Amino acid sequence: MKTPRKVDLEDMALETLELEKQRLFEKLLNGCEPKKHRNILYEVLGVIDFKRRFEARGS
């Protein structure tokens, strides 16, 4: 699977982002390109946090 870009992350559903987060955690723990996956994980977590806050206000 290719590494998602930030623009792609913003278009993903929250459930898909949660799966992507788990996949990145696994890669990070396995030591596979840790710096790259750590940075992407931070982006994913930021998008998840933003979407959760936005959905909470919209409800």
PDB file of N, CA, C, O and CB in Angstrom:
ATOM      1  N   MET A   1       0.837  -1.174   0.000  1.00  0.00           N
ATOM      2  CA  MET A   1       0.000   0.000   0.000  1.00  0.00           C
ATOM      3  C   MET A   1       0.886   1.242   0.000  1.00  0.00           C
ATOM      4  O   MET A   1       1.872   1.321   0.733  1.00  0.00           O
ATOM      5  CB  MET A   1      -0.954  -0.005   1.212  1.00  0.00           C
ATOM      6  N   LYS A   2       0.513   2.211  -0.839  1.00  0.00           N
ATOM      7  CA  LYS A   2       1.319   3.430  -0.901  1.00  0.00           C
ATOM      8  C   LYS A   2       1.064   4.304   0.322  1.00  0.00           C
ATOM      9  O   LYS A   2       0.021   4.210   0.969  1.00  0.00           O
ATOM     10  CB  LYS A   2       1.015   4.214  -2.189  1.00  0.00           C
ATOM     11  N   THR A   3       2.020   5.136   0.615  1.00  0.00           N
ATOM     12  CA  THR A   3       1.908   6.047   1.744  1.00  0.00           C
ATOM     13  C   THR A   3       0.956   7.179   1.380  1.00  0.00           C
ATOM     14  O   THR A   3       1.130   7.815   0.341  1.00  0.00           O
ATOM     15  CB  THR A   3       3.297   6.603   2.150  1.00  0.00           C
ATOM     16  N   PRO A   4      -0.051   7.442   2.220  1.00  0.00           N
ATOM     17  CA  PRO A   4      -1.011   8.498   1.889  1.00  0.00           C
ATOM     18  C   PRO A   4      -0.406   9.885   2.050  1.00  0.00           C
ATOM     19  O   PRO A   4       0.456  10.107   2.900  1.00  0.00           O
ATOM     20  CB  PRO A   4      -2.250   8.376   2.763  1.00  0.00           C
ATOM     21  N   ARG A   5      -0.863  10.796   1.235  1.00  0.00           N
ATOM     22  CA  ARG A   5      -0.455  12.193   1.358  1.00  0.00           C
ATOM     23  C   ARG A   5      -1.470  12.909   2.231  1.00  0.00           C
ATOM     24  O   ARG A   5      -2.574  12.409   2.450  1.00  0.00           O
ATOM     25  CB  ARG A   5      -0.334  12.880  -0.042  1.00  0.00           C
ATOM     26  N   LYS A   6      -1.100  14.073   2.726  1.00  0.00           N
ATOM     27  CA  LYS A   6      -1.990  14.808   3.636  1.00  0.00           C
ATOM     28  C   LYS A   6      -3.332  15.120   2.978  1.00  0.00           C
ATOM     29  O   LYS A   6      -4.370  15.053   3.636  1.00  0.00           O
ATOM     30  CB  LYS A   6      -1.323  16.110   4.096  1.00  0.00           C
ATOM     31  N   VAL A   7      -3.325  15.460   1.694  1.00  0.00           N
ATOM     32  CA  VAL A   7      -4.576  15.755   0.996  1.00  0.00           C
ATOM     33  C   VAL A   7      -5.454  14.515   0.975  1.00  0.00           C
ATOM     34  O   VAL A   7      -6.667  14.611   1.162  1.00  0.00           O
ATOM     35  CB  VAL A   7      -4.305  16.251  -0.443  1.00  0.00           C
ATOM     36  N   ASP A   8      -4.849  13.340   0.746  1.00  0.00           N
ATOM     37  CA  ASP A   8      -5.603  12.094   0.748  1.00  0.00           C
ATOM     38  C   ASP A   8      -6.189  11.822   2.130  1.00  0.00           C
ATOM     39  O   ASP A   8      -7.312  11.331   2.244  1.00  0.00           O
ATOM     40  CB  ASP A   8      -4.712  10.927   0.308  1.00  0.00           C
ATOM     41  N   LEU A   9      -5.435  12.137   3.174  1.00  0.00           N
ATOM     42  CA  LEU A   9      -5.892  11.886   4.540  1.00  0.00           C
ATOM     43  C   LEU A   9      -7.146  12.680   4.859  1.00  0.00           C
ATOM     44  O   LEU A   9      -8.057  12.169   5.511  1.00  0.00           O
ATOM     45  CB  LEU A   9      -4.794  12.229   5.538  1.00  0.00           C
ATOM     46  N   GLU A  10      -7.199  13.919   4.406  1.00  0.00           N
ATOM     47  CA  GLU A  10      -8.344  14.770   4.713  1.00  0.00           C
ATOM     48  C   GLU A  10      -9.615  14.276   4.040  1.00  0.00           C
ATOM     49  O   GLU A  10     -10.714  14.563   4.513  1.00  0.00           O
ATOM     50  CB  GLU A  10      -8.061  16.196   4.290  1.00  0.00           C
ATOM     51  N   ASP A  11      -9.482  13.534   2.939  1.00  0.00           N
ATOM     52  CA  ASP A  11     -10.645  13.018   2.225  1.00  0.00           C
ATOM     53  C   ASP A  11     -11.121  11.674   2.767  1.00  0.00           C
ATOM     54  O   ASP A  11     -12.218  11.231   2.428  1.00  0.00           O
ATOM     55  CB  ASP A  11     -10.326  12.885   0.759  1.00  0.00           C
ATOM     56  N   MET A  12     -10.317  11.016   3.605  1.00  0.00           N
ATOM     57  CA  MET A  12     -10.664   9.691   4.122  1.00  0.00           C
ATOM     58  C   MET A  12     -11.732   9.788   5.206  1.00  0.00           C
ATOM     59  O   MET A  12     -11.838  10.789   5.913  1.00  0.00           O
ATOM     60  CB  MET A  12      -9.418   8.988   4.673  1.00  0.00           C
ATOM     61  N   ALA A  13     -12.519   8.719   5.316  1.00  0.00           N
ATOM     62  CA  ALA A  13     -13.499   8.624   6.397  1.00  0.00           C
ATOM     63  C   ALA A  13     -12.770   8.365   7.710  1.00  0.00           C
ATOM     64  O   ALA A  13     -11.636   7.886   7.714  1.00  0.00           O
ATOM     65  CB  ALA A  13     -14.542   7.501   6.112  1.00  0.00           C
ATOM     66  N   LEU A  14     -13.416   8.679   8.808  1.00  0.00           N
ATOM     67  CA  LEU A  14     -12.803   8.521  10.128  1.00  0.00           C
ATOM     68  C   LEU A  14     -12.421   7.066  10.398  1.00  0.00           C
ATOM     69  O   LEU A  14     -11.365   6.800  10.972  1.00  0.00           O
ATOM     70  CB  LEU A  14     -13.755   9.022  11.215  1.00  0.00           C
ATOM     71  N   GLU A  15     -13.271   6.126   9.990  1.00  0.00           N
ATOM     72  CA  GLU A  15     -12.985   4.700  10.203  1.00  0.00           C
ATOM     73  C   GLU A  15     -11.739   4.275   9.428  1.00  0.00           C
ATOM     74  O   GLU A  15     -10.928   3.497   9.931  1.00  0.00           O
ATOM     75  CB  GLU A  15     -14.194   3.836   9.778  1.00  0.00           C
ATOM     76  N   THR A  16     -11.589   4.778   8.220  1.00  0.00           N
ATOM     77  CA  THR A  16     -10.420   4.462   7.401  1.00  0.00           C
ATOM     78  C   THR A  16      -9.163   5.050   8.023  1.00  0.00           C
ATOM     79  O   THR A  16      -8.101   4.428   7.988  1.00  0.00           O
ATOM     80  CB  THR A  16     -10.602   4.988   5.967  1.00  0.00           C
ATOM     81  N   LEU A  17      -9.277   6.232   8.584  1.00  0.00           N
ATOM     82  CA  LEU A  17      -8.135   6.862   9.250  1.00  0.00           C
ATOM     83  C   LEU A  17      -7.701   6.062  10.471  1.00  0.00           C
ATOM     84  O   LEU A  17      -6.507   5.946  10.748  1.00  0.00           O
ATOM     85  CB  LEU A  17      -8.480   8.297   9.659  1.00  0.00           C
ATOM     86  N   GLU A  18      -8.669   5.512  11.203  1.00  0.00           N
ATOM     87  CA  GLU A  18      -8.336   4.684  12.371  1.00  0.00           C
ATOM     88  C   GLU A  18      -7.560   3.441  11.933  1.00  0.00           C
ATOM     89  O   GLU A  18      -6.606   3.041  12.600  1.00  0.00           O
ATOM     90  CB  GLU A  18      -9.624   4.272  13.139  1.00  0.00           C
ATOM     91  N   LEU A  19      -7.956   2.836  10.831  1.00  0.00           N
ATOM     92  CA  LEU A  19      -7.239   1.669  10.307  1.00  0.00           C
ATOM     93  C   LEU A  19      -5.832   2.052   9.859  1.00  0.00           C
ATOM     94  O   LEU A  19      -4.874   1.316  10.095  1.00  0.00           O
ATOM     95  CB  LEU A  19      -8.014   1.040   9.135  1.00  0.00           C
ATOM     96  N   GLU A  20      -5.717   3.191   9.220  1.00  0.00           N
ATOM     97  CA  GLU A  20      -4.414   3.684   8.768  1.00  0.00           C
ATOM     98  C   GLU A  20      -3.514   3.947   9.974  1.00  0.00           C
ATOM     99  O   GLU A  20      -2.316   3.664   9.932  1.00  0.00           O
ATOM    100  CB  GLU A  20      -4.576   4.975   7.918  1.00  0.00           C
ATOM    101  N   LYS A  21      -4.089   4.485  11.043  1.00  0.00           N
ATOM    102  CA  LYS A  21      -3.332   4.744  12.277  1.00  0.00           C
ATOM    103  C   LYS A  21      -2.769   3.437  12.835  1.00  0.00           C
ATOM    104  O   LYS A  21      -1.602   3.378  13.223  1.00  0.00           O
ATOM    105  CB  LYS A  21      -4.231   5.440  13.337  1.00  0.00           C
ATOM    106  N   GLN A  22      -3.593   2.393  12.877  1.00  0.00           N
ATOM    107  CA  GLN A  22      -3.135   1.100  13.390  1.00  0.00           C
ATOM    108  C   GLN A  22      -2.023   0.522  12.515  1.00  0.00           C
ATOM    109  O   GLN A  22      -1.051  -0.035  13.025  1.00  0.00           O
ATOM    110  CB  GLN A  22      -4.307   0.112  13.470  1.00  0.00           C
ATOM    111  N   ARG A  23      -2.172   0.658  11.195  1.00  0.00           N
ATOM    112  CA  ARG A  23      -1.158   0.152  10.268  1.00  0.00           C
ATOM    113  C   ARG A  23       0.172   0.873  10.482  1.00  0.00           C
ATOM    114  O   ARG A  23       1.232   0.247  10.467  1.00  0.00           O
ATOM    115  CB  ARG A  23      -1.628   0.321   8.807  1.00  0.00           C
ATOM    116  N   LEU A  24       0.113   2.182  10.679  1.00  0.00           N
ATOM    117  CA  LEU A  24       1.329   2.957  10.896  1.00  0.00           C
ATOM    118  C   LEU A  24       1.971   2.636  12.241  1.00  0.00           C
ATOM    119  O   LEU A  24       3.197   2.590  12.342  1.00  0.00           O
ATOM    120  CB  LEU A  24       1.024   4.444  10.810  1.00  0.00           C
ATOM    121  N   PHE A  25       1.153   2.412  13.286  1.00  0.00           N
ATOM    122  CA  PHE A  25       1.700   2.010  14.583  1.00  0.00           C
ATOM    123  C   PHE A  25       2.481   0.704  14.449  1.00  0.00           C
ATOM    124  O   PHE A  25       3.574   0.567  15.000  1.00  0.00           O
ATOM    125  CB  PHE A  25       0.570   1.854  15.624  1.00  0.00           C
ATOM    126  N   GLU A  26       1.913  -0.256  13.711  1.00  0.00           N
ATOM    127  CA  GLU A  26       2.587  -1.542  13.514  1.00  0.00           C
ATOM    128  C   GLU A  26       3.915  -1.353  12.796  1.00  0.00           C
ATOM    129  O   GLU A  26       4.924  -1.932  13.198  1.00  0.00           O
ATOM    130  CB  GLU A  26       1.692  -2.505  12.722  1.00  0.00           C
ATOM    131  N   LYS A  27       3.924  -0.553  11.740  1.00  0.00           N
ATOM    132  CA  LYS A  27       5.165  -0.312  10.999  1.00  0.00           C
ATOM    133  C   LYS A  27       6.193   0.390  11.871  1.00  0.00           C
ATOM    134  O   LYS A  27       7.384   0.083  11.803  1.00  0.00           O
ATOM    135  CB  LYS A  27       4.889   0.519   9.745  1.00  0.00           C
ATOM    136  N   LEU A  28       5.738   1.328  12.686  1.00  0.00           N
ATOM    137  CA  LEU A  28       6.631   2.063  13.574  1.00  0.00           C
ATOM    138  C   LEU A  28       7.245   1.133  14.615  1.00  0.00           C
ATOM    139  O   LEU A  28       8.439   1.222  14.901  1.00  0.00           O
ATOM    140  CB  LEU A  28       5.881   3.207  14.262  1.00  0.00           C
ATOM    141  N   LEU A  29       6.435   0.245  15.180  1.00  0.00           N
ATOM    142  CA  LEU A  29       6.930  -0.694  16.188  1.00  0.00           C
ATOM    143  C   LEU A  29       7.876  -1.726  15.591  1.00  0.00           C
ATOM    144  O   LEU A  29       8.774  -2.214  16.277  1.00  0.00           O
ATOM    145  CB  LEU A  29       5.767  -1.397  16.863  1.00  0.00           C
ATOM    146  N   ASN A  30       7.683  -2.059  14.328  1.00  0.00           N
ATOM    147  CA  ASN A  30       8.564  -3.018  13.662  1.00  0.00           C
ATOM    148  C   ASN A  30       9.888  -2.388  13.253  1.00  0.00           C
ATOM    149  O   ASN A  30      10.813  -3.098  12.857  1.00  0.00           O
ATOM    150  CB  ASN A  30       7.876  -3.599  12.442  1.00  0.00           C
ATOM    151  N   GLY A  31       9.992  -1.071  13.343  1.00  0.00           N
ATOM    152  CA  GLY A  31      11.238  -0.385  13.011  1.00  0.00           C
ATOM    153  C   GLY A  31      11.449  -0.166  11.529  1.00  0.00           C
ATOM    154  O   GLY A  31      12.571   0.083  11.088  1.00  0.00           O
ATOM    155  N   CYS A  32      10.377  -0.256  10.755  1.00  0.00           N
ATOM    156  CA  CYS A  32      10.459  -0.067   9.308  1.00  0.00           C
ATOM    157  C   CYS A  32      10.352   1.431   8.998  1.00  0.00           C
ATOM    158  O   CYS A  32       9.269   2.010   9.084  1.00  0.00           O
ATOM    159  CB  CYS A  32       9.333  -0.875   8.570  1.00  0.00           C
ATOM    160  N   GLU A  33      11.480   2.056   8.640  1.00  0.00           N
ATOM    161  CA  GLU A  33      11.545   3.492   8.344  1.00  0.00           C
ATOM    162  C   GLU A  33      10.851   4.317   9.438  1.00  0.00           C
ATOM    163  O   GLU A  33       9.857   4.991   9.166  1.00  0.00           O
ATOM    164  CB  GLU A  33      10.900   3.783   6.972  1.00  0.00           C
ATOM    165  N   PRO A  34      11.366   4.266  10.662  1.00  0.00           N
ATOM    166  CA  PRO A  34      10.656   4.880  11.792  1.00  0.00           C
ATOM    167  C   PRO A  34      10.407   6.384  11.658  1.00  0.00           C
ATOM    168  O   PRO A  34       9.332   6.859  12.025  1.00  0.00           O
ATOM    169  CB  PRO A  34      11.425   4.636  13.040  1.00  0.00           C
ATOM    170  N   LYS A  35      11.367   7.132  11.147  1.00  0.00           N
ATOM    171  CA  LYS A  35      11.186   8.585  11.054  1.00  0.00           C
ATOM    172  C   LYS A  35      10.063   8.936  10.081  1.00  0.00           C
ATOM    173  O   LYS A  35       9.229   9.795  10.367  1.00  0.00           O
ATOM    174  CB  LYS A  35      12.495   9.263  10.615  1.00  0.00           C
ATOM    175  N   LYS A  36      10.050   8.270   8.939  1.00  0.00           N
ATOM    176  CA  LYS A  36       9.026   8.518   7.926  1.00  0.00           C
ATOM    177  C   LYS A  36       7.634   8.183   8.473  1.00  0.00           C
ATOM    178  O   LYS A  36       6.705   8.981   8.353  1.00  0.00           O
ATOM    179  CB  LYS A  36       9.315   7.694   6.654  1.00  0.00           C
ATOM    180  N   HIS A  37       7.501   7.002   9.069  1.00  0.00           N
ATOM    181  CA  HIS A  37       6.193   6.572   9.555  1.00  0.00           C
ATOM    182  C   HIS A  37       5.743   7.357  10.783  1.00  0.00           C
ATOM    183  O   HIS A  37       4.545   7.544  10.994  1.00  0.00           O
ATOM    184  CB  HIS A  37       6.224   5.095   9.877  1.00  0.00           C
ATOM    185  N   ARG A  38       6.690   7.816  11.590  1.00  0.00           N
ATOM    186  CA  ARG A  38       6.331   8.646  12.747  1.00  0.00           C
ATOM    187  C   ARG A  38       5.720   9.960  12.270  1.00  0.00           C
ATOM    188  O   ARG A  38       4.709  10.408  12.811  1.00  0.00           O
ATOM    189  CB  ARG A  38       7.573   8.919  13.640  1.00  0.00           C
ATOM    190  N   ASN A  39       6.323  10.570  11.269  1.00  0.00           N
ATOM    191  CA  ASN A  39       5.812  11.840  10.748  1.00  0.00           C
ATOM    192  C   ASN A  39       4.433  11.676  10.124  1.00  0.00           C
ATOM    193  O   ASN A  39       3.558  12.520  10.320  1.00  0.00           O
ATOM    194  CB  ASN A  39       6.779  12.417   9.721  1.00  0.00           C
ATOM    195  N   ILE A  40       4.236  10.600   9.377  1.00  0.00           N
ATOM    196  CA  ILE A  40       2.928  10.346   8.770  1.00  0.00           C
ATOM    197  C   ILE A  40       1.897  10.065   9.859  1.00  0.00           C
ATOM    198  O   ILE A  40       0.750  10.501   9.765  1.00  0.00           O
ATOM    199  CB  ILE A  40       3.004   9.158   7.774  1.00  0.00           C
ATOM    200  N   LEU A  41       2.317   9.330  10.898  1.00  0.00           N
ATOM    201  CA  LEU A  41       1.411   9.026  12.009  1.00  0.00           C
ATOM    202  C   LEU A  41       0.945  10.313  12.688  1.00  0.00           C
ATOM    203  O   LEU A  41      -0.231  10.438  13.031  1.00  0.00           O
ATOM    204  CB  LEU A  41       2.101   8.100  13.035  1.00  0.00           C
ATOM    205  N   TYR A  42       1.851  11.269  12.884  1.00  0.00           N
ATOM    206  CA  TYR A  42       1.462  12.554  13.472  1.00  0.00           C
ATOM    207  C   TYR A  42       0.422  13.260  12.600  1.00  0.00           C
ATOM    208  O   TYR A  42      -0.523  13.855  13.119  1.00  0.00           O
ATOM    209  CB  TYR A  42       2.698  13.457  13.657  1.00  0.00           C
ATOM    210  N   GLU A  43       0.591  13.194  11.297  1.00  0.00           N
ATOM    211  CA  GLU A  43      -0.383  13.811  10.394  1.00  0.00           C
ATOM    212  C   GLU A  43      -1.737  13.129  10.513  1.00  0.00           C
ATOM    213  O   GLU A  43      -2.772  13.793  10.579  1.00  0.00           O
ATOM    214  CB  GLU A  43       0.112  13.752   8.943  1.00  0.00           C
ATOM    215  N   VAL A  44      -1.726  11.781  10.540  1.00  0.00           N
ATOM    216  CA  VAL A  44      -2.974  11.020  10.659  1.00  0.00           C
ATOM    217  C   VAL A  44      -3.671  11.366  11.973  1.00  0.00           C
ATOM    218  O   VAL A  44      -4.880  11.596  11.993  1.00  0.00           O
ATOM    219  CB  VAL A  44      -2.699   9.493  10.577  1.00  0.00           C
ATOM    220  N   LEU A  45      -2.916  11.404  13.065  1.00  0.00           N
ATOM    221  CA  LEU A  45      -3.507  11.725  14.364  1.00  0.00           C
ATOM    222  C   LEU A  45      -4.086  13.139  14.377  1.00  0.00           C
ATOM    223  O   LEU A  45      -5.128  13.378  14.988  1.00  0.00           O
ATOM    224  CB  LEU A  45      -2.462  11.576  15.473  1.00  0.00           C
ATOM    225  N   GLY A  46      -3.421  14.068  13.711  1.00  0.00           N
ATOM    226  CA  GLY A  46      -3.931  15.433  13.628  1.00  0.00           C
ATOM    227  C   GLY A  46      -5.239  15.515  12.854  1.00  0.00           C
ATOM    228  O   GLY A  46      -6.159  16.229  13.253  1.00  0.00           O
ATOM    229  N   VAL A  47      -5.321  14.784  11.751  1.00  0.00           N
ATOM    230  CA  VAL A  47      -6.542  14.784  10.944  1.00  0.00           C
ATOM    231  C   VAL A  47      -7.676  14.114  11.721  1.00  0.00           C
ATOM    232  O   VAL A  47      -8.811  14.590  11.691  1.00  0.00           O
ATOM    233  CB  VAL A  47      -6.308  14.060   9.589  1.00  0.00           C
ATOM    234  N   ILE A  48      -7.377  13.006  12.419  1.00  0.00           N
ATOM    235  CA  ILE A  48      -8.391  12.321  13.226  1.00  0.00           C
ATOM    236  C   ILE A  48      -8.919  13.265  14.308  1.00  0.00           C
ATOM    237  O   ILE A  48     -10.130  13.362  14.508  1.00  0.00           O
ATOM    238  CB  ILE A  48      -7.805  11.030  13.869  1.00  0.00           C
ATOM    239  N   ASP A  49      -8.029  13.953  14.997  1.00  0.00           N
ATOM    240  CA  ASP A  49      -8.434  14.885  16.051  1.00  0.00           C
ATOM    241  C   ASP A  49      -9.310  15.997  15.480  1.00  0.00           C
ATOM    242  O   ASP A  49     -10.334  16.347  16.066  1.00  0.00           O
ATOM    243  CB  ASP A  49      -7.197  15.485  16.747  1.00  0.00           C
ATOM    244  N   PHE A  50      -8.911  16.547  14.346  1.00  0.00           N
ATOM    245  CA  PHE A  50      -9.688  17.611  13.713  1.00  0.00           C
ATOM    246  C   PHE A  50     -11.080  17.115  13.331  1.00  0.00           C
ATOM    247  O   PHE A  50     -12.077  17.790  13.589  1.00  0.00           O
ATOM    248  CB  PHE A  50      -8.957  18.143  12.473  1.00  0.00           C
ATOM    249  N   LYS A  51     -11.145  15.932  12.713  1.00  0.00           N
ATOM    250  CA  LYS A  51     -12.441  15.397  12.284  1.00  0.00           C
ATOM    251  C   LYS A  51     -13.344  15.113  13.474  1.00  0.00           C
ATOM    252  O   LYS A  51     -14.547  15.366  13.411  1.00  0.00           O
ATOM    253  CB  LYS A  51     -12.247  14.122  11.463  1.00  0.00           C
ATOM    254  N   ARG A  52     -12.779  14.588  14.562  1.00  0.00           N
ATOM    255  CA  ARG A  52     -13.591  14.320  15.758  1.00  0.00           C
ATOM    256  C   ARG A  52     -14.152  15.614  16.336  1.00  0.00           C
ATOM    257  O   ARG A  52     -15.322  15.664  16.716  1.00  0.00           O
ATOM    258  CB  ARG A  52     -12.758  13.585  16.824  1.00  0.00           C
ATOM    259  N   ARG A  53     -13.338  16.654  16.408  1.00  0.00           N
ATOM    260  CA  ARG A  53     -13.813  17.938  16.933  1.00  0.00           C
ATOM    261  C   ARG A  53     -14.876  18.544  16.022  1.00  0.00           C
ATOM    262  O   ARG A  53     -15.873  19.090  16.493  1.00  0.00           O
ATOM    263  CB  ARG A  53     -12.641  18.917  17.096  1.00  0.00           C
ATOM    264  N   PHE A  54     -14.650  18.442  14.715  1.00  0.00           N
ATOM    265  CA  PHE A  54     -15.588  19.001  13.754  1.00  0.00           C
ATOM    266  C   PHE A  54     -16.928  18.277  13.826  1.00  0.00           C
ATOM    267  O   PHE A  54     -17.981  18.914  13.794  1.00  0.00           O
ATOM    268  CB  PHE A  54     -15.014  18.922  12.337  1.00  0.00           C
ATOM    269  N   GLU A  55     -16.894  16.935  13.923  1.00  0.00           N
ATOM    270  CA  GLU A  55     -18.129  16.156  14.006  1.00  0.00           C
ATOM    271  C   GLU A  55     -18.855  16.430  15.317  1.00  0.00           C
ATOM    272  O   GLU A  55     -20.086  16.445  15.348  1.00  0.00           O
ATOM    273  CB  GLU A  55     -17.829  14.657  13.872  1.00  0.00           C
ATOM    274  N   ALA A  56     -18.107  16.647  16.405  1.00  0.00           N
ATOM    275  CA  ALA A  56     -18.733  16.927  17.699  1.00  0.00           C
ATOM    276  C   ALA A  56     -19.477  18.261  17.658  1.00  0.00           C
ATOM    277  O   ALA A  56     -20.548  18.389  18.250  1.00  0.00           O
ATOM    278  CB  ALA A  56     -17.674  16.939  18.821  1.00  0.00           C
ATOM    279  N   ARG A  57     -18.925  19.241  16.973  1.00  0.00           N
ATOM    280  CA  ARG A  57     -19.587  20.546  16.868  1.00  0.00           C
ATOM    281  C   ARG A  57     -20.783  20.489  15.932  1.00  0.00           C
ATOM    282  O   ARG A  57     -21.781  21.179  16.139  1.00  0.00           O
ATOM    283  CB  ARG A  57     -18.601  21.607  16.383  1.00  0.00           C
ATOM    284  N   GLY A  58     -20.674  19.657  14.895  1.00  0.00           N
ATOM    285  CA  GLY A  58     -21.740  19.562  13.910  1.00  0.00           C
ATOM    286  C   GLY A  58     -22.961  18.818  14.410  1.00  0.00           C
ATOM    287  O   GLY A  58     -24.054  18.995  13.873  1.00  0.00           O
ATOM    288  N   SER A  59     -22.796  17.992  15.425  1.00  0.00           N
ATOM    289  CA  SER A  59     -23.926  17.192  15.932  1.00  0.00           C
ATOM    290  C   SER A  59     -24.826  17.964  16.856  1.00  0.00           C
ATOM    291  O   SER A  59     -25.811  17.420  17.355  1.00  0.00           O
ATOM    292  CB  SER A  59     -23.423  15.977  16.647  1.00  0.00           C
TER     293      SER A  59
END
